[in-house]
Amino acid sequence: MNKVAVLIPCYNEEKTILGVVTEFKSVLPEAIIYVYDNNSTDNTHKIAKEAGAVVRKEEYQGKGNVIRRMFSDIEADIYLVVDGDMTYDPSVAQIMVDKLTDDNLDMVICARSEVSRLAYRSGHKLGNYFFSSTIGKIFGKKISDILTGYKVLSRRFVKTFPAHGNGFDIEHEFTIHALEMRLPISEIVTQYFPRPDGSESKLSTYKDGLKILFSIFKLVFTEKPLISFSLIALFLLLTGVVWGWYYVIYPWTLTGNIVALPSAILATGLIILSFLMFLTGLITQATKKHRKESFRYSYLRYKI
């Protein structure tokens, strides 16, 4: 019998946490429900405890910090991660768990299908589509909803997941990590509900969107260093060659003199810098390969 843990990171969710805990206890009666309160100023902690959850606190603010702490503290065979805002459908929890075990997967993502326009703000929907499409093109597999807060994970995924993000940017890290490491994953589509009256979203469309974009940018350099640095190197090389030809070589063919010494220095510097960038990509790629092999060794130590 697999030990299932339901992990619910929370910040000021007193309006919804009772319903979330109660419904998951009903759907997964053998599971242990963990609620990690992230410095809430309301009664989230008290209500979750009265509902029968194991309640703990995480002082470092941000969803990424909470998830990192959860993954470190909690021991289980299967981990279900869900937000505490009552927007996700608890009825599919057992389906997700069964799919993970039956298909021998490391992650099952719950892709959101809104039941009304109130559930999914247009800015969030557009941003999610952009990020999901971008990640799909970069890593070669299309995942329809990389920012979902509802997923089921294997023990070996949880215990070897690097978890760099501190806030909502942790969400796309799950998918990028799985795609880059070629881990077996899948997704199902389920309903996504609007927040109940009195419950407010903690996600800022623009602020958190920029954080996620910057985080993806950094991860691309981390996970695809040779391609990333090679593109920069190519840009610098072409700029240096064009600048050198237009301002240095072409005037020299006409006059026989170097008439723009600063331009000659700049063009030479850009070309040298392009080779240094390419070399940096090669070194980083070798380091990344070693890190990937180290992850694989750690990953294989754990059973599903």
C-alpha positions as CSV (number, residue, x, y, z in Angstrom):
1,M,0.0,0.0,0.0
2,N,1.5,3.3,-1.1
3,K,1.7,6.1,1.4
4,V,0.1,9.2,0.0
5,A,0.7,12.7,1.3
6,V,-1.4,15.7,0.2
7,L,0.6,18.9,0.4
8,I,-1.2,22.2,0.6
9,P,0.9,25.4,0.8
10,C,-1.3,28.2,2.2
11,Y,-1.2,31.9,2.8
12,N,-4.4,33.6,4.1
13,E,-6.8,31.0,2.9
14,E,-9.2,30.9,5.9
15,K,-12.2,31.1,3.5
16,T,-11.3,28.0,1.6
17,I,-8.9,25.7,3.6
18,L,-11.7,23.9,5.5
19,G,-13.3,22.8,2.2
20,V,-10.0,21.8,0.6
21,V,-8.9,19.6,3.5
22,T,-12.4,18.1,4.0
23,E,-12.8,17.2,0.3
24,F,-9.3,15.6,-0.1
25,K,-9.8,13.6,3.1
26,S,-13.0,12.3,1.6
27,V,-11.4,11.4,-1.8
28,L,-8.2,10.1,-0.4
29,P,-9.2,8.7,3.1
30,E,-5.9,6.9,3.6
31,A,-3.7,10.0,2.8
32,I,-2.2,12.3,5.3
33,I,-3.1,16.0,4.7
34,Y,-0.3,18.5,5.3
35,V,-1.0,22.2,5.4
36,Y,2.0,24.5,5.6
37,D,1.0,28.0,6.7
38,N,3.2,30.7,5.1
39,N,2.9,33.5,7.7
40,S,-0.9,33.9,7.3
41,T,-2.4,36.8,9.2
42,D,-5.9,35.2,9.4
43,N,-7.2,31.9,10.9
44,T,-5.8,29.6,8.2
45,H,-3.6,27.7,10.7
46,K,-6.4,27.2,13.2
47,I,-9.1,26.2,10.7
48,A,-6.8,23.7,8.9
49,K,-5.9,22.1,12.2
50,E,-9.5,21.8,13.3
51,A,-10.3,20.2,9.9
52,G,-7.9,17.4,10.7
53,A,-4.8,18.4,8.7
54,V,-1.2,18.2,10.0
55,V,-0.4,21.9,10.2
56,R,3.1,23.3,10.1
57,K,4.6,26.7,9.5
58,E,7.2,28.0,7.0
59,E,8.6,31.5,7.9
60,Y,10.4,32.2,4.5
61,Q,7.7,33.9,2.4
62,G,6.9,32.5,-1.0
63,K,5.4,29.3,-2.5
64,G,8.7,28.0,-3.6
65,N,10.1,28.2,-0.1
66,V,7.1,26.4,1.2
67,I,7.3,23.6,-1.3
68,R,11.0,23.2,-0.7
69,R,10.4,22.8,3.0
70,M,7.5,20.3,2.4
71,F,9.7,18.1,0.2
72,S,12.5,18.1,2.8
73,D,10.2,17.3,5.8
74,I,7.6,14.9,4.5
75,E,8.2,11.2,3.8
76,A,5.8,9.4,1.5
77,D,5.6,7.2,-1.6
78,I,3.3,9.6,-3.6
79,Y,3.0,13.3,-3.2
80,L,-0.1,15.3,-4.3
81,V,0.5,19.1,-4.4
82,V,-2.5,21.4,-4.5
83,D,-3.3,25.0,-3.8
84,G,-5.6,25.8,-0.8
85,D,-8.0,28.1,-2.7
86,M,-10.7,25.6,-3.8
87,T,-10.1,26.2,-7.5
88,Y,-9.0,22.7,-8.3
89,D,-11.2,19.5,-8.6
90,P,-10.5,17.1,-5.7
91,S,-12.6,14.3,-7.4
92,V,-9.8,13.5,-9.9
93,A,-7.2,13.1,-7.1
94,Q,-7.5,9.3,-7.1
95,I,-7.4,9.2,-10.9
96,M,-4.1,11.1,-10.8
97,V,-2.6,8.8,-8.2
98,D,-3.7,5.7,-10.1
99,K,-2.3,7.0,-13.3
100,L,1.1,7.7,-11.6
101,T,1.4,4.2,-10.2
102,D,-0.2,2.2,-13.1
103,D,1.9,3.9,-15.8
104,N,5.0,4.0,-13.7
105,L,5.3,7.8,-14.0
106,D,7.2,10.5,-12.0
107,M,4.7,13.3,-12.5
108,V,1.0,13.7,-13.5
109,I,0.0,17.3,-14.2
110,C,-3.6,18.5,-13.9
111,A,-4.1,20.9,-16.8
112,R,-6.9,23.5,-16.1
113,S,-10.1,23.8,-18.0
114,E,-12.0,26.8,-16.8
115,V,-15.7,26.4,-15.9
116,S,-16.3,30.1,-16.2
117,R,-14.5,33.3,-17.3
118,L,-14.2,34.2,-13.6
119,A,-12.0,31.3,-12.9
120,Y,-9.1,32.2,-15.2
121,R,-8.0,35.9,-15.7
122,S,-7.3,36.7,-19.3
123,G,-3.7,37.9,-18.4
124,H,-3.0,34.6,-16.6
125,K,-4.4,32.6,-19.4
126,L,-2.4,34.4,-22.1
127,G,0.8,34.2,-20.0
128,N,0.4,30.5,-19.3
129,Y,-0.1,29.8,-23.0
130,F,3.0,31.8,-23.9
131,F,5.2,30.1,-21.3
132,S,3.8,26.6,-22.0
133,S,4.4,27.1,-25.8
134,T,7.9,28.5,-25.2
135,I,9.0,25.6,-22.9
136,G,7.5,23.1,-25.4
137,K,9.5,24.5,-28.3
138,I,12.8,24.7,-26.3
139,F,12.5,21.2,-24.6
140,G,10.7,19.3,-27.4
141,K,7.5,18.3,-25.6
142,K,4.3,20.3,-25.4
143,I,2.8,20.5,-21.9
144,S,-0.5,22.5,-22.0
145,D,-0.3,23.9,-18.5
146,I,3.1,24.4,-16.9
147,L,1.9,26.8,-14.3
148,T,-0.8,24.5,-12.7
149,G,-0.7,24.2,-8.9
150,Y,-2.2,20.7,-9.0
151,K,0.1,17.7,-9.6
152,V,1.0,14.3,-8.3
153,L,4.7,13.3,-7.9
154,S,6.7,10.2,-7.2
155,R,9.0,9.9,-4.2
156,R,12.1,9.8,-6.4
157,F,11.0,13.0,-8.2
158,V,10.4,14.9,-4.9
159,K,13.6,13.8,-3.2
160,T,15.8,14.8,-6.2
161,F,14.0,17.9,-7.4
162,P,16.4,21.0,-7.1
163,A,13.6,23.5,-6.3
164,H,15.4,26.8,-7.0
165,G,12.4,29.1,-7.1
166,N,11.2,31.1,-4.0
167,G,7.7,32.1,-5.2
168,F,5.3,31.1,-8.0
169,D,8.2,30.6,-10.3
170,I,8.6,27.2,-8.7
171,E,5.6,25.9,-10.8
172,H,7.4,25.8,-14.2
173,E,10.5,24.3,-12.6
174,F,8.7,21.0,-12.2
175,T,8.0,20.7,-15.9
176,I,11.4,22.0,-17.1
177,H,13.2,19.7,-14.7
178,A,11.2,16.7,-15.9
179,L,11.6,17.5,-19.6
180,E,15.3,18.2,-19.4
181,M,15.9,15.0,-17.4
182,R,13.6,13.0,-19.7
183,L,11.5,11.8,-16.8
184,P,8.2,9.9,-17.5
185,I,5.3,12.4,-17.1
186,S,1.7,12.8,-18.2
187,E,-1.2,15.2,-17.8
188,I,-5.0,15.1,-17.5
189,V,-7.5,17.9,-18.1
190,T,-9.9,18.8,-15.3
191,Q,-12.2,21.6,-14.3
192,Y,-10.8,24.8,-12.8
193,F,-13.2,26.8,-10.6
194,P,-13.4,30.5,-9.7
195,R,-12.4,31.4,-6.2
196,P,-15.2,31.6,-3.7
197,D,-16.4,35.0,-2.6
198,G,-14.1,36.6,-0.1
199,S,-11.1,34.7,-1.3
200,E,-8.4,36.7,-3.1
201,S,-5.6,35.5,-5.5
202,K,-2.0,36.0,-4.3
203,L,-0.7,35.9,-7.9
204,S,0.1,39.3,-9.6
205,T,-0.3,39.1,-13.3
206,Y,2.5,41.4,-14.2
207,K,4.9,41.2,-11.3
208,D,4.8,37.4,-11.0
209,G,4.7,37.1,-14.8
210,L,8.0,39.0,-15.1
211,K,9.5,36.9,-12.4
212,I,8.5,33.7,-14.2
213,L,9.8,35.0,-17.5
214,F,13.2,35.9,-15.9
215,S,13.3,32.6,-14.2
216,I,12.6,30.7,-17.5
217,F,15.3,32.8,-19.1
218,K,17.8,31.8,-16.4
219,L,16.8,28.1,-16.6
220,V,17.3,28.1,-20.4
221,F,20.9,29.2,-19.8
222,T,21.3,26.6,-17.1
223,E,19.7,23.7,-19.1
224,K,20.7,24.7,-22.6
225,P,24.0,26.5,-22.1
226,L,25.8,25.6,-25.3
227,I,22.9,26.8,-27.5
228,S,22.3,29.9,-25.4
229,F,26.0,31.1,-25.3
230,S,26.5,30.1,-28.9
231,L,23.7,32.4,-30.0
232,I,25.2,35.3,-28.0
233,A,28.6,34.4,-29.5
234,L,27.2,34.4,-33.0
235,F,25.6,37.8,-32.5
236,L,28.8,39.3,-31.1
237,L,30.8,37.8,-34.0
238,L,28.5,39.1,-36.7
239,T,28.4,42.6,-35.0
240,G,32.2,42.7,-34.8
241,V,32.7,41.6,-38.4
242,V,30.1,44.0,-39.8
243,W,31.4,46.9,-37.7
244,G,35.0,46.1,-38.6
245,W,34.3,45.9,-42.3
246,Y,32.2,49.0,-42.5
247,Y,34.3,51.3,-40.3
248,V,37.8,49.8,-40.6
249,I,38.5,47.4,-43.5
250,Y,36.4,49.1,-46.2
251,P,37.9,52.6,-45.5
252,W,41.4,51.0,-45.4
253,T,40.9,49.6,-48.9
254,L,40.1,53.1,-50.2
255,T,42.8,55.1,-48.3
256,G,45.4,52.6,-47.3
257,N,45.1,53.9,-43.7
258,I,43.4,52.9,-40.5
259,V,41.3,56.0,-40.0
260,A,39.1,54.8,-37.1
261,L,41.3,53.2,-34.5
262,P,38.6,53.1,-31.8
263,S,36.3,51.2,-34.2
264,A,39.2,48.7,-35.0
265,I,39.6,48.1,-31.2
266,L,35.9,47.7,-30.7
267,A,35.5,45.2,-33.6
268,T,38.5,43.2,-32.4
269,G,37.1,43.2,-28.9
270,L,33.7,42.0,-30.0
271,I,35.2,39.1,-32.1
272,I,37.4,38.1,-29.1
273,L,34.4,38.3,-26.8
274,S,32.4,36.1,-29.1
275,F,35.0,33.3,-28.9
276,L,35.1,33.7,-25.1
277,M,31.3,33.3,-25.0
278,F,31.4,30.2,-27.1
279,L,34.1,28.8,-24.8
280,T,32.0,29.6,-21.8
281,G,29.1,27.7,-23.4
282,L,31.4,24.6,-23.9
283,I,32.6,24.7,-20.3
284,T,29.1,25.2,-18.9
285,Q,27.7,22.4,-21.1
286,A,30.4,20.0,-19.7
287,T,29.5,21.1,-16.1
288,K,25.8,20.6,-16.8
289,K,26.4,17.1,-18.2
290,H,28.3,16.2,-15.0
291,R,25.4,17.6,-12.9
292,K,22.9,15.7,-15.0
293,E,24.8,12.4,-14.4
294,S,25.0,13.1,-10.7
295,F,21.2,13.7,-10.6
296,R,20.6,10.5,-12.4
297,Y,22.6,8.5,-9.9
298,S,20.7,10.1,-7.0
299,Y,17.4,9.6,-8.8
300,L,18.0,5.9,-9.4
301,R,18.5,5.4,-5.6
302,Y,14.8,5.9,-5.0
303,K,12.0,3.6,-5.8
304,I,8.8,4.9,-7.3
